[in-house]
């Protein structure tokens, strides 16, 4: 094994700290993605509802119903996760903002 082909590892890793601005920007991005996923879920569910399954075979009806439910459920899960992340980032941003304000008030006294 040749050591000259390996890329050198850097030991100095920069630690990025959380700031209220980063949290609020992340919350807006996550909320936007959650809203987009929610809109997609509504469009998919409406499309599925407007096009019924045309089959006499009960197995086909059950499988296609299960697949439709799974598709809508996965998109709903994605939108819910993005919404929860947005709420968490918003709460973290408020917490960091309050900590910064109380730290400034205590240093003034």
Secondary structure, DSSP 4 states (H G I P E B T S, - for coil): --GGGSPPPP--PPPPPP-HHHHHHHHHHHHHHHHHHHHHHHHHHHHHHHS----S-HHHHHHHHHHHHHHHHHHHHHHHHHHHHHHHHHHHHHHHHHHHHHHHHHHH-
